[in-house]
């Protein structure tokens, strides 16, 4: 079975829910980009890496920043270097191809093998960015005006696009995607994720840590609830310190902040909120 027919079913390093597996495979069947949303730390970027691994494909990643323009994903023309070389009498100025820098879409389209193209955190760019890619993602081709050539996909890449929901994406763009929202893992799924990362972890430590973790996430008014990746970091520290589960189970009830909290709580407002809640509960 070639990788175009092969179904994604997760990997030994990535716990994919049934709905997520269905979403990946549905997007591939429809030949549409898979748009994945979910709060930070739920494994959106890791999904693309594991889809590529599972299907035996190369991964090409385009990390989007606030300054990124859609054109950069196609190619960039370095007119300044060409002007400088012409002033220096360099003969290569007659071949404009020397001054064309291929972008990530160009790389994915011209890849000899089918690949996974990850467009990571698309919502960081300006509002026009997604619409500026509609034509290229629809047709799997784009025109290079400087050279007069058309770059077409040799093999249609699997396109995975992630968003942290920082801003709304245009309707025209959404219509062209297959959408999936990664729900925050429940306790049973979280235990599976922990087992992948720490196969030999003590069950008692996991139980006590998860109880504290989910209680923290339920605190009303928390600016940034801890995520899966932060739980993994915290467990790494607890294991490195050989923390007995009794320390978590019998910790001072007057303290609302767990040990090594810096792995879980990421800003001072949330620390102050937890301290205020602890103070009020003692009164």
C-alpha positions as YAML, in Angstrom:
chain: A
units: angstrom
residues:
- id: 1
  name: UNK
  ca: [0.00, 0.00, 0.00]
- id: 2
  name: UNK
  ca: [1.47, 3.38, -0.96]
- id: 3
  name: UNK
  ca: [1.38, 6.33, 1.42]
- id: 4
  name: UNK
  ca: [-1.43, 7.96, -0.55]
- id: 5
  name: UNK
  ca: [-3.77, 5.06, 0.29]
- id: 6
  name: UNK
  ca: [-2.44, 4.38, 3.78]
- id: 7
  name: UNK
  ca: [-4.64, 5.57, 6.64]
- id: 8
  name: UNK
  ca: [-3.32, 7.59, 9.58]
- id: 9
  name: UNK
  ca: [-3.90, 5.72, 12.82]
- id: 10
  name: UNK
  ca: [-1.59, 7.51, 15.26]
- id: 11
  name: UNK
  ca: [1.88, 6.41, 16.30]
- id: 12
  name: UNK
  ca: [3.52, 4.94, 19.37]
- id: 13
  name: UNK
  ca: [4.60, 8.49, 20.26]
- id: 14
  name: UNK
  ca: [1.29, 10.26, 19.66]
- id: 15
  name: UNK
  ca: [-2.10, 9.40, 21.15]
- id: 16
  name: UNK
  ca: [-4.67, 10.32, 18.48]
- id: 17
  name: UNK
  ca: [-8.37, 10.16, 19.37]
- id: 18
  name: UNK
  ca: [-10.80, 8.45, 16.98]
- id: 19
  name: UNK
  ca: [-12.16, 11.83, 15.89]
- id: 20
  name: UNK
  ca: [-8.69, 13.17, 15.14]
- id: 21
  name: UNK
  ca: [-7.77, 10.10, 13.08]
- id: 22
  name: UNK
  ca: [-11.02, 10.47, 11.15]
- id: 23
  name: UNK
  ca: [-10.29, 14.16, 10.52]
- id: 24
  name: UNK
  ca: [-6.79, 13.49, 9.15]
- id: 25
  name: UNK
  ca: [-8.02, 10.78, 6.83]
- id: 26
  name: UNK
  ca: [-11.11, 12.73, 5.72]
- id: 27
  name: UNK
  ca: [-8.96, 15.74, 4.76]
- id: 28
  name: UNK
  ca: [-6.70, 13.46, 2.73]
- id: 29
  name: UNK
  ca: [-9.66, 11.82, 0.98]
- id: 30
  name: UNK
  ca: [-11.13, 15.24, 0.09]
- id: 31
  name: UNK
  ca: [-7.66, 16.54, -0.83]
- id: 32
  name: UNK
  ca: [-8.24, 19.59, 1.34]
- id: 33
  name: UNK
  ca: [-5.97, 21.25, 3.91]
- id: 34
  name: UNK
  ca: [-6.66, 20.07, 7.47]
- id: 35
  name: UNK
  ca: [-7.18, 23.09, 9.72]
- id: 36
  name: UNK
  ca: [-6.46, 22.13, 13.33]
- id: 37
  name: UNK
  ca: [-7.42, 24.40, 16.21]
- id: 38
  name: UNK
  ca: [-7.09, 23.94, 19.95]
- id: 39
  name: UNK
  ca: [-5.58, 25.68, 22.92]
- id: 40
  name: UNK
  ca: [-1.75, 25.92, 23.03]
- id: 41
  name: UNK
  ca: [-0.03, 22.74, 24.19]
- id: 42
  name: UNK
  ca: [-2.59, 20.25, 22.85]
- id: 43
  name: UNK
  ca: [-0.24, 18.76, 20.25]
- id: 44
  name: UNK
  ca: [-1.29, 20.53, 17.05]
- id: 45
  name: UNK
  ca: [2.24, 20.96, 15.70]
- id: 46
  name: UNK
  ca: [3.25, 17.50, 16.89]
- id: 47
  name: UNK
  ca: [0.31, 16.07, 14.93]
- id: 48
  name: UNK
  ca: [1.91, 17.07, 11.60]
- id: 49
  name: UNK
  ca: [5.22, 15.51, 12.64]
- id: 50
  name: UNK
  ca: [3.51, 12.25, 13.56]
- id: 51
  name: UNK
  ca: [1.32, 12.17, 10.43]
- id: 52
  name: UNK
  ca: [4.52, 12.45, 8.37]
- id: 53
  name: UNK
  ca: [6.17, 9.70, 10.42]
- id: 54
  name: UNK
  ca: [3.13, 7.42, 10.27]
- id: 55
  name: UNK
  ca: [2.73, 7.78, 6.49]
- id: 56
  name: UNK
  ca: [6.46, 7.64, 5.76]
- id: 57
  name: UNK
  ca: [6.51, 11.15, 4.29]
- id: 58
  name: UNK
  ca: [8.94, 14.04, 4.47]
- id: 59
  name: UNK
  ca: [7.81, 16.97, 6.68]
- id: 60
  name: UNK
  ca: [8.19, 20.56, 5.46]
- id: 61
  name: UNK
  ca: [7.39, 23.17, 8.11]
- id: 62
  name: UNK
  ca: [6.50, 26.81, 7.54]
- id: 63
  name: UNK
  ca: [6.45, 28.64, 10.89]
- id: 64
  name: UNK
  ca: [4.28, 31.75, 10.60]
- id: 65
  name: UNK
  ca: [5.17, 34.99, 12.40]
- id: 66
  name: UNK
  ca: [3.38, 38.33, 12.63]
- id: 67
  name: UNK
  ca: [5.59, 39.68, 9.84]
- id: 68
  name: UNK
  ca: [5.22, 36.70, 7.49]
- id: 69
  name: UNK
  ca: [3.72, 37.40, 4.05]
- id: 70
  name: UNK
  ca: [2.05, 34.79, 1.86]
- id: 71
  name: UNK
  ca: [4.45, 35.55, -0.98]
- id: 72
  name: UNK
  ca: [7.34, 34.28, 1.15]
- id: 73
  name: UNK
  ca: [5.79, 30.81, 1.05]
- id: 74
  name: UNK
  ca: [5.93, 30.88, -2.75]
- id: 75
  name: UNK
  ca: [9.24, 32.60, -3.48]
- id: 76
  name: UNK
  ca: [11.15, 35.84, -2.94]
- id: 77
  name: UNK
  ca: [12.90, 37.84, -5.64]
- id: 78
  name: UNK
  ca: [16.10, 39.54, -4.45]
- id: 79
  name: UNK
  ca: [16.15, 42.62, -6.71]
- id: 80
  name: UNK
  ca: [18.69, 44.39, -4.48]
- id: 81
  name: UNK
  ca: [21.33, 41.67, -4.97]
- id: 82
  name: UNK
  ca: [20.72, 41.65, -8.69]
- id: 83
  name: UNK
  ca: [21.16, 45.43, -8.89]
- id: 84
  name: UNK
  ca: [24.38, 45.21, -6.87]
- id: 85
  name: UNK
  ca: [25.74, 42.43, -9.10]
- id: 86
  name: UNK
  ca: [24.88, 44.41, -12.24]
- id: 87
  name: UNK
  ca: [26.84, 47.38, -10.89]
- id: 88
  name: UNK
  ca: [29.78, 45.06, -10.28]
- id: 89
  name: UNK
  ca: [29.53, 43.64, -13.80]
- id: 90
  name: UNK
  ca: [28.73, 40.11, -12.63]
- id: 91
  name: UNK
  ca: [27.56, 38.00, -15.59]
- id: 92
  name: UNK
  ca: [25.08, 36.00, -13.53]
- id: 93
  name: UNK
  ca: [22.67, 38.96, -13.58]
- id: 94
  name: UNK
  ca: [21.50, 37.70, -16.99]
- id: 95
  name: UNK
  ca: [19.97, 34.64, -15.32]
- id: 96
  name: UNK
  ca: [17.23, 35.99, -13.05]
- id: 97
  name: UNK
  ca: [16.82, 32.53, -11.54]
- id: 98
  name: UNK
  ca: [19.92, 33.22, -9.44]
- id: 99
  name: UNK
  ca: [17.88, 35.78, -7.50]
- id: 100
  name: UNK
  ca: [14.74, 33.71, -6.90]
- id: 101
  name: UNK
  ca: [14.60, 32.12, -3.44]
- id: 102
  name: UNK
  ca: [12.04, 29.27, -3.29]
- id: 103
  name: UNK
  ca: [9.63, 29.26, -0.33]
- id: 104
  name: UNK
  ca: [8.09, 26.35, 1.57]
- id: 105
  name: UNK
  ca: [5.20, 25.86, -0.89]
- id: 106
  name: UNK
  ca: [7.69, 25.76, -3.77]
- id: 107
  name: UNK
  ca: [9.71, 23.17, -1.84]
- id: 108
  name: UNK
  ca: [6.61, 21.07, -1.14]
- id: 109
  name: UNK
  ca: [5.31, 21.32, -4.71]
- id: 110
  name: UNK
  ca: [8.61, 20.31, -6.30]
- id: 111
  name: UNK
  ca: [9.47, 17.54, -3.85]
- id: 112
  name: UNK
  ca: [10.22, 14.23, -5.60]
- id: 113
  name: UNK
  ca: [8.34, 12.38, -2.87]
- id: 114
  name: UNK
  ca: [4.90, 13.17, -1.44]
- id: 115
  name: UNK
  ca: [5.27, 15.22, 1.71]
- id: 116
  name: UNK
  ca: [3.41, 16.78, 4.62]
- id: 117
  name: UNK
  ca: [3.37, 20.59, 4.55]
- id: 118
  name: UNK
  ca: [2.78, 22.16, 7.96]
- id: 119
  name: UNK
  ca: [1.68, 25.81, 7.98]
- id: 120
  name: UNK
  ca: [2.11, 26.46, 11.69]
- id: 121
  name: UNK
  ca: [0.12, 29.10, 13.63]
- id: 122
  name: UNK
  ca: [-1.49, 30.77, 10.62]
- id: 123
  name: UNK
  ca: [-3.44, 33.12, 12.90]
- id: 124
  name: UNK
  ca: [-0.23, 34.96, 13.84]
- id: 125
  name: UNK
  ca: [-0.08, 36.62, 10.40]
- id: 126
  name: UNK
  ca: [-2.28, 39.50, 9.29]
- id: 127
  name: UNK
  ca: [-5.92, 38.88, 8.35]
- id: 128
  name: UNK
  ca: [-5.23, 38.83, 4.59]
- id: 129
  name: UNK
  ca: [-2.60, 36.12, 4.82]
- id: 130
  name: UNK
  ca: [-4.96, 33.09, 4.55]
- id: 131
  name: UNK
  ca: [-6.87, 34.59, 1.61]
- id: 132
  name: UNK
  ca: [-3.60, 35.30, -0.19]
- id: 133
  name: UNK
  ca: [-2.92, 31.55, -0.27]
- id: 134
  name: UNK
  ca: [-6.38, 30.44, -1.50]
- id: 135
  name: UNK
  ca: [-5.51, 30.25, -5.18]
- id: 136
  name: UNK
  ca: [-2.23, 28.39, -4.64]
- id: 137
  name: UNK
  ca: [-3.68, 25.83, -2.21]
- id: 138
  name: UNK
  ca: [-6.70, 25.27, -4.48]
- id: 139
  name: UNK
  ca: [-4.79, 24.80, -7.70]
- id: 140
  name: UNK
  ca: [-1.61, 23.41, -6.15]
- id: 141
  name: UNK
  ca: [0.30, 25.70, -8.50]
- id: 142
  name: UNK
  ca: [1.55, 29.28, -8.76]
- id: 143
  name: UNK
  ca: [3.11, 31.54, -11.37]
- id: 144
  name: UNK
  ca: [6.60, 33.04, -11.10]
- id: 145
  name: UNK
  ca: [6.32, 36.40, -12.85]
- id: 146
  name: UNK
  ca: [10.07, 37.06, -13.01]
- id: 147
  name: UNK
  ca: [10.86, 33.86, -14.92]
- id: 148
  name: UNK
  ca: [7.52, 33.19, -16.59]
- id: 149
  name: UNK
  ca: [7.29, 29.64, -15.25]
- id: 150
  name: UNK
  ca: [4.49, 27.89, -13.42]
- id: 151
  name: UNK
  ca: [5.39, 25.79, -10.38]
- id: 152
  name: UNK
  ca: [2.91, 22.92, -10.08]
- id: 153
  name: UNK
  ca: [2.79, 20.22, -7.44]
- id: 154
  name: UNK
  ca: [4.43, 17.04, -8.72]
- id: 155
  name: UNK
  ca: [2.56, 15.17, -6.00]
- id: 156
  name: UNK
  ca: [-0.15, 16.82, -3.93]
- id: 157
  name: UNK
  ca: [1.22, 17.40, -0.40]
- id: 158
  name: UNK
  ca: [-0.80, 16.67, 2.73]
- id: 159
  name: UNK
  ca: [-1.39, 20.19, 4.08]
- id: 160
  name: UNK
  ca: [-1.91, 20.65, 7.82]
- id: 161
  name: UNK
  ca: [-2.60, 24.16, 9.12]
- id: 162
  name: UNK
  ca: [-2.62, 25.01, 12.83]
- id: 163
  name: UNK
  ca: [-4.27, 27.92, 14.61]
- id: 164
  name: UNK
  ca: [-4.38, 28.99, 18.25]
- id: 165
  name: UNK
  ca: [-7.57, 30.99, 17.59]
- id: 166
  name: UNK
  ca: [-5.83, 34.32, 18.20]
- id: 167
  name: UNK
  ca: [-7.91, 35.83, 15.41]
- id: 168
  name: UNK
  ca: [-10.80, 34.79, 13.19]
- id: 169
  name: UNK
  ca: [-9.89, 33.28, 9.84]
- id: 170
  name: UNK
  ca: [-11.72, 34.43, 6.67]
- id: 171
  name: UNK
  ca: [-14.83, 32.47, 5.61]
- id: 172
  name: UNK
  ca: [-13.49, 31.87, 2.10]
- id: 173
  name: UNK
  ca: [-10.42, 30.21, 3.59]
- id: 174
  name: UNK
  ca: [-12.43, 28.13, 6.07]
- id: 175
  name: UNK
  ca: [-14.65, 26.79, 3.26]
- id: 176
  name: UNK
  ca: [-11.60, 25.28, 1.59]
- id: 177
  name: UNK
  ca: [-10.39, 23.42, 4.69]
- id: 178
  name: UNK
  ca: [-11.48, 20.37, 6.61]
- id: 179
  name: UNK
  ca: [-11.72, 21.54, 10.22]
- id: 180
  name: UNK
  ca: [-10.93, 19.77, 13.47]
- id: 181
  name: UNK
  ca: [-10.80, 21.15, 17.01]
- id: 182
  name: UNK
  ca: [-8.53, 19.20, 19.37]
- id: 183
  name: UNK
  ca: [-10.43, 18.96, 22.64]
- id: 184
  name: UNK
  ca: [-8.38, 19.11, 25.81]
- id: 185
  name: UNK
  ca: [-7.63, 15.50, 26.85]
- id: 186
  name: UNK
  ca: [-9.74, 13.96, 29.59]
- id: 187
  name: UNK
  ca: [-8.02, 12.13, 32.45]
- id: 188
  name: UNK
  ca: [-8.03, 8.73, 30.72]
- id: 189
  name: UNK
  ca: [-6.47, 10.14, 27.54]
- id: 190
  name: UNK
  ca: [-4.00, 12.14, 29.60]
- id: 191
  name: UNK
  ca: [-2.86, 8.95, 31.31]
- id: 192
  name: UNK
  ca: [-2.22, 7.39, 27.89]
- id: 193
  name: UNK
  ca: [-0.17, 10.45, 26.88]
- id: 194
  name: UNK
  ca: [1.83, 10.24, 30.12]
- id: 195
  name: UNK
  ca: [2.49, 6.53, 29.53]
- id: 196
  name: UNK
  ca: [3.97, 7.38, 26.11]
- id: 197
  name: UNK
  ca: [6.37, 9.90, 27.65]
- id: 198
  name: UNK
  ca: [7.11, 8.08, 30.92]
- id: 199
  name: UNK
  ca: [6.54, 4.32, 30.54]
- id: 200
  name: UNK
  ca: [8.04, 3.58, 33.98]
- id: 201
  name: UNK
  ca: [6.46, 6.37, 36.03]
- id: 202
  name: UNK
  ca: [4.91, 5.47, 39.39]
- id: 203
  name: UNK
  ca: [1.12, 5.18, 39.22]
- id: 204
  name: UNK
  ca: [0.73, 6.93, 42.58]
- id: 205
  name: UNK
  ca: [2.68, 9.95, 41.35]
- id: 206
  name: UNK
  ca: [0.57, 10.14, 38.19]
- id: 207
  name: UNK
  ca: [-2.69, 10.02, 40.16]
- id: 208
  name: UNK
  ca: [-1.67, 12.74, 42.62]
- id: 209
  name: UNK
  ca: [-0.18, 14.95, 39.89]
- id: 210
  name: UNK
  ca: [-3.27, 14.67, 37.68]
- id: 211
  name: UNK
  ca: [-5.55, 15.54, 40.58]
- id: 212
  name: UNK
  ca: [-3.58, 18.75, 41.21]
- id: 213
  name: UNK
  ca: [-3.30, 19.50, 37.48]
- id: 214
  name: UNK
  ca: [-7.02, 19.26, 36.72]
- id: 215
  name: UNK
  ca: [-7.90, 21.21, 39.87]
- id: 216
  name: UNK
  ca: [-5.61, 23.99, 38.65]
- id: 217
  name: UNK
  ca: [-7.28, 23.99, 35.24]
- id: 218
  name: UNK
  ca: [-10.67, 24.37, 36.94]
- id: 219
  name: UNK
  ca: [-9.69, 27.48, 38.91]
- id: 220
  name: UNK
  ca: [-12.01, 30.26, 37.65]
- id: 221
  name: UNK
  ca: [-10.24, 33.35, 36.36]
- id: 222
  name: UNK
  ca: [-6.93, 31.67, 35.59]
- id: 223
  name: UNK
  ca: [-5.35, 33.61, 32.72]
- id: 224
  name: UNK
  ca: [-3.40, 30.65, 31.33]
- id: 225
  name: UNK
  ca: [-4.51, 27.21, 32.50]
- id: 226
  name: UNK
  ca: [-1.66, 24.69, 32.34]
- id: 227
  name: UNK
  ca: [-1.54, 22.61, 29.15]
- id: 228
  name: UNK
  ca: [-0.50, 19.06, 28.28]
- id: 229
  name: UNK
  ca: [3.06, 20.09, 27.44]
- id: 230
  name: UNK
  ca: [3.37, 21.87, 30.79]
- id: 231
  name: UNK
  ca: [2.11, 18.80, 32.64]
- id: 232
  name: UNK
  ca: [4.79, 16.72, 30.89]
- id: 233
  name: UNK
  ca: [7.46, 19.26, 31.94]
- id: 234
  name: UNK
  ca: [6.17, 19.21, 35.52]
- id: 235
  name: UNK
  ca: [6.21, 15.42, 35.71]
- id: 236
  name: UNK
  ca: [9.77, 15.43, 34.32]
- id: 237
  name: UNK
  ca: [10.83, 17.68, 37.21]
- id: 238
  name: UNK
  ca: [8.95, 15.62, 39.81]
- id: 239
  name: UNK
  ca: [10.69, 12.49, 38.54]
- id: 240
  name: UNK
  ca: [14.10, 14.19, 38.37]
- id: 241
  name: UNK
  ca: [13.69, 15.25, 42.01]
- id: 242
  name: UNK
  ca: [12.39, 11.76, 42.88]
- id: 243
  name: UNK
  ca: [9.39, 13.48, 44.45]
- id: 244
  name: UNK
  ca: [7.39, 11.06, 46.66]
- id: 245
  name: UNK
  ca: [3.65, 11.15, 45.95]
- id: 246
  name: UNK
  ca: [3.10, 11.79, 49.66]
- id: 247
  name: UNK
  ca: [4.56, 15.27, 49.15]
- id: 248
  name: UNK
  ca: [1.75, 15.98, 46.68]
- id: 249
  name: UNK
  ca: [-0.94, 14.13, 48.65]
- id: 250
  name: UNK
  ca: [-0.09, 15.68, 52.04]
- id: 251
  name: UNK
  ca: [1.08, 19.10, 50.91]
- id: 252
  name: UNK
  ca: [0.17, 22.06, 53.09]
- id: 253
  name: UNK
  ca: [-3.51, 22.82, 52.44]
- id: 254
  name: UNK
  ca: [-2.73, 26.47, 53.20]
- id: 255
  name: UNK
  ca: [-0.62, 26.60, 50.06]
- id: 256
  name: UNK
  ca: [-2.54, 26.79, 46.78]
- id: 257
  name: UNK
  ca: [0.62, 26.51, 44.74]
- id: 258
  name: UNK
  ca: [2.07, 23.06, 44.00]
- id: 259
  name: UNK
  ca: [5.79, 22.29, 44.28]
- id: 260
  name: UNK
  ca: [7.88, 23.26, 41.23]
- id: 261
  name: UNK
  ca: [4.90, 25.34, 40.08]
- id: 262
  name: UNK
  ca: [7.02, 27.27, 37.56]
- id: 263
  name: UNK
  ca: [6.50, 24.44, 35.07]
- id: 264
  name: UNK
  ca: [2.70, 24.81, 35.34]
- id: 265
  name: UNK
  ca: [1.97, 28.46, 36.12]
- id: 266
  name: UNK
  ca: [3.40, 30.90, 33.61]
- id: 267
  name: UNK
  ca: [2.55, 34.38, 34.85]
- id: 268
  name: UNK
  ca: [2.49, 36.35, 38.08]
- id: 269
  name: UNK
  ca: [-1.23, 37.20, 37.85]
- id: 270
  name: UNK
  ca: [-2.13, 33.51, 38.10]
- id: 271
  name: UNK
  ca: [0.28, 32.99, 41.02]
- id: 272
  name: UNK
  ca: [-1.32, 35.95, 42.83]
- id: 273
  name: UNK
  ca: [-4.82, 34.61, 42.07]
- id: 274
  name: UNK
  ca: [-3.98, 31.22, 43.58]
- id: 275
  name: UNK
  ca: [-2.48, 32.89, 46.64]
- id: 276
  name: UNK
  ca: [-5.61, 35.00, 47.12]
- id: 277
  name: UNK
  ca: [-7.87, 31.96, 46.79]
- id: 278
  name: UNK
  ca: [-5.78, 30.10, 49.37]
- id: 279
  name: UNK
  ca: [-5.93, 33.08, 51.74]
- id: 280
  name: UNK
  ca: [-9.73, 33.33, 51.39]
- id: 281
  name: UNK
  ca: [-10.18, 29.60, 52.02]
- id: 282
  name: UNK
  ca: [-8.21, 29.89, 55.30]
- id: 283
  name: UNK
  ca: [-10.37, 32.71, 56.67]
...
